[in-house]
Amino acid sequence: MQQNYQSITWQDDHLVILDQTQLPLREIYSDVNTIGQVWDAIKKLKVRGAPAIGIAGAYGLYLGVRDLESKNFTSFNVELNRWIEYLKSSRPTAVNLSWALERINQTVYANKDKDLEEIKEIILKTAKTIHDEDKRVCKKIGENGAELVEKGWNILTHCNTGGLATGAYGTALSVILHADDDDKDIHVWVDETRPLLQGARLTAWELKQAEIPFHMITDSMAGSLMKQGKVDMVVVGADRVTANGDTANKIGTYSLAVLAKENEIPFYVALPLSTFDLETDTGDEIEIEEREPEEVTHLAKTPITPKKTDAYNPAFDVTPNKYITGFITEKGIVEPDFKKNIKKLFEK
């Protein structure tokens, strides 16, 4: 298995991102030199996918503080926390962003007695560590999830959860990649994922790269395929999972989960431990990002509705835990009782 592209790389003194708004027609890598450019890249989905957002945010924090000329740790820390809140505001639903930034914040506080220039280097080193860890974690997620897949299965997935959305391999797509690597002879149904077509533009692109058989479908076709017995498993990613297992993911995930339950099809969520939010009890408490109505009323920049049409555009929905068969993590498969078993993940 070889991935010939990277969504994010650190080169010498700056970040380089694969601009996902240009795929699949153009493969454009952009230099990112400032924290403002990182914020913009996250907000405009040039970088997307919960783990990738966390990685980009970590590097962005370093870009924000590296030229600070603070006289002492107190003033430096004030600026650091200001940048943390700024980066968090780019996309509030995906928990990996706040997780990565708070991890750096804690590391900085633990080293507060060191020289400020040394602390800046610690921030960069921590960002690189988060990046490297994600690559290893996603590989393990794929290996664990592939064990659930039987030979000849048709797997349905939603949105994009591959190497574009993570440090490498992906989460749900990592399961697919590793199942294919194990000669499971799989076939993938790819939801187009309206309104921004992450499935059609990105997942299809990654599956083409990996030479894995797939068919593109519109989001509304999934139920019909399930009823016909043409789906053996659904596997998706996540942007935030609460303590009880409620899962926020790309809009349309909830519908798939309900349909899968009705048709007795296993529905799995693949994610790293960093996407669990144990501080939030249930999905009712998750802040759901609402994006510009133009993403619904336009296709690319072409209008597809009458002028002045209003549109509601939540980026995510929440799937209650009762519709989820299990969670695929780097530490193995988590089955119900989710509240108890998710907590156990963090006790080992």
Long-range contacts (C-beta under 8 A, 24 or more apart in sequence): 1-169, 1-177, 1-178, 1-181, 1-210, 3-163, 3-168, 3-169, 3-209, 4-209, 5-163, 5-164, 5-209, 6-163, 6-168, 7-47, 7-49, 7-52, 7-163, 7-164, 7-165, 7-166, 7-167, 8-47, 8-52, 8-55, 8-56, 8-59, 8-131, 8-167, 10-59, 10-127, 10-128, 10-131, 14-63, 15-56, 15-59, 15-60, 15-63, 17-41, 17-46, 17-47, 17-56, 18-164, 19-46, 20-45, 20-46, 20-47, 20-48, 20-164, 20-201, 20-202, 21-45, 21-46, 23-164, 23-201, 23-202, 23-205, 24-201, 24-202, 24-204, 24-205, 32-60, 32-63, 33-63, 34-63, 34-64, 35-60, 35-61, 35-63, 35-64, 35-83, 35-86, 35-87, 37-63, 38-63, 38-87, 39-86, 39-87, 39-89, 39-90, 42-87, 42-90, 42-91, 42-97, 43-90, 43-91, 45-196, 48-160, 48-164, 48-165, 48-198, 49-160, 49-161, 49-164, 49-165, 49-166, 49-170, 49-237, 50-94, 50-95, 50-96, 50-97, 50-165, 50-237, 50-238, 50-239, 50-240, 50-271, 50-275, 51-96, 51-134, 51-138, 51-165, 51-166, 51-167, 51-171, 51-272, 51-274, 51-275, 52-164, 52-165, 52-166, 52-167, 53-90, 53-91, 53-94, 53-96, 53-97, 54-94, 54-96, 54-97, 54-99, 54-100, 54-130, 54-134, 54-274, 55-100, 55-127, 55-130, 55-131, 55-134, 55-167, 57-87, 57-88, 57-90, 57-97, 57-100, 57-101, 58-100, 58-101, 58-103, 58-104, 58-126, 58-127, 58-130, 58-131, 59-124, 59-127, 59-131, 60-87, 61-87, 61-101, 61-104, 61-123, 61-127, 62-120, 62-123, 62-124, 62-127, 65-120, 65-123, 66-120, 66-124, 68-116, 68-120, 70-116, 73-112, 73-113, 73-116, 73-119, 76-116, 76-119, 77-108, 77-109, 77-112, 80-105, 80-108, 81-105, 91-289, 92-287, 92-289, 93-239, 93-240, 93-248, 93-286, 93-287, 93-288, 93-289, 93-315, 93-316, 94-239, 94-240, 94-275, 95-239, 95-240, 95-274, 95-275, 95-276, 95-277, 96-239, 96-272, 96-274, 96-275, 99-274, 99-275, 100-127, 100-130, 100-274, 103-130, 131-167, 132-167, 133-167, 134-166, 134-167, 134-168, 134-272, 135-166, 135-167, 135-168, 135-169, 136-330, 137-272, 137-273, 137-274, 137-330, 138-163, 138-166, 138-167, 138-168, 138-169, 138-170, 138-171, 138-174, 138-272, 139-168, 139-169, 139-174, 140-330, 141-169, 141-171, 141-174, 141-175, 141-270, 141-271, 141-272, 141-328, 141-329, 141-330, 142-169, 142-170, 142-174, 142-175, 142-177, 142-178, 143-178, 144-328, 144-329, 144-330, 144-332, 144-333, 145-172, 145-174, 145-175, 145-178, 145-179, 145-235, 145-268, 145-270, 145-328, 145-333, 146-175, 146-178, 146-179, 146-181, 146-182, 146-184, 148-175, 148-233, 148-266, 148-268, 148-328, 148-333, 149-175, 149-179, 149-182, 149-184, 149-186, 149-233, 150-184, 150-232, 151-183, 151-184, 151-185, 152-184, 152-185, 152-186, 153-179, 153-184, 153-186, 153-187, 153-232, 153-233, 154-186, 154-187, 154-188, 154-189, 154-230, 154-231, 154-232, 154-233, 155-179, 155-186, 155-187, 155-188, 155-189, 155-231, 155-232, 155-233, 155-234, 155-235, 156-188, 156-189, 156-191, 156-222, 156-225, 156-226, 156-231, 156-233, 156-234, 156-235, 156-256, 157-188, 157-189, 157-190, 157-191, 157-199, 157-203, 157-234, 157-235, 157-236, 158-191, 158-193, 158-199, 158-219, 158-234, 158-236, 158-249, 158-250, 158-252, 158-253, 158-256, 159-191, 159-193, 159-198, 159-199, 159-203, 159-236, 159-237, 159-249, 159-250, 159-252, 159-253, 160-193, 160-198, 160-199, 160-201, 160-202, 160-203, 160-206, 161-203, 161-236, 161-237, 161-270, 162-202, 162-203, 162-206, 163-206, 164-202, 164-205, 164-206, 165-202, 165-237, 170-206, 170-237, 171-237, 171-238, 171-270, 171-271, 171-272, 171-328, 172-235, 172-236, 172-237, 172-268, 172-269, 172-270, 173-203, 173-206, 173-207, 174-270, 175-235, 175-268, 175-270, 175-328, 176-207, 176-212, 176-235, 177-210, 177-212, 180-210, 180-212, 186-212, 186-213, 187-213, 187-214, 187-215, 188-212, 188-213, 188-214, 188-215, 189-214, 189-215, 189-217, 189-222, 189-225, 189-230, 189-231, 190-214, 190-215, 190-216, 190-217, 191-217, 191-218, 191-219, 191-222, 191-252, 191-256, 192-216, 192-217, 192-218, 192-219, 193-219, 193-250, 193-252, 194-218, 194-219, 194-252, 194-296, 195-295, 195-296, 195-313, 196-295, 198-250, 219-252, 219-255, 222-255, 222-256, 222-259, 223-255, 223-259, 223-263, 226-259, 226-260, 226-262, 226-263, 226-265, 227-263, 231-260, 231-263, 231-265, 232-265, 232-266, 233-265, 233-266, 233-268, 234-260, 234-265, 234-266, 234-267, 234-268, 235-267, 235-268, 235-269, 235-270, 235-328, 236-267, 236-268, 236-269, 236-270, 237-269, 237-270, 237-271, 238-269, 238-270, 238-271, 238-275, 239-275, 239-316, 240-275, 240-277, 240-280, 240-286, 241-269, 241-271, 241-275, 241-276, 241-277, 241-327, 241-342, 242-277, 242-278, 242-280, 242-281, 242-282, 242-283, 242-285, 242-286, 243-276, 243-277, 243-278, 243-279, 243-280, 243-281, 243-282, 243-339, 243-342, 243-343, 244-281, 244-282, 244-283, 244-321, 244-338, 244-339, 244-342, 245-321, 245-324, 245-327, 245-336, 245-338, 245-339, 245-342, 246-282, 246-283, 246-284, 246-286, 246-318, 246-319, 246-320, 246-321, 247-283, 247-318, 247-319, 247-321, 247-324, 248-283, 248-286, 248-288, 248-316, 248-317, 248-318, 248-319, 249-316, 249-317, 249-319, 250-315, 250-316, 250-317, 251-314, 251-315, 251-316, 251-317, 252-317, 253-316, 253-317, 253-319, 254-317, 254-318, 254-319, 254-323, 255-317, 257-319, 257-323, 257-324, 258-323, 260-323, 261-322, 261-323, 266-325, 266-326, 267-323, 267-324, 267-325, 268-324, 268-325, 268-326, 268-327, 268-328, 269-319, 269-324, 269-326, 269-327, 269-328, 270-327, 270-328, 270-329, 271-327, 271-328, 271-329, 272-329, 272-330, 273-329, 273-330, 273-331, 273-345, 273-346, 276-342, 276-345, 276-346, 278-342, 278-343, 278-346, 283-318, 283-319, 283-320, 284-318, 286-316, 286-318, 288-314, 288-315, 288-316, 288-317, 288-318, 289-314, 289-315, 289-316, 290-314, 290-315, 291-315
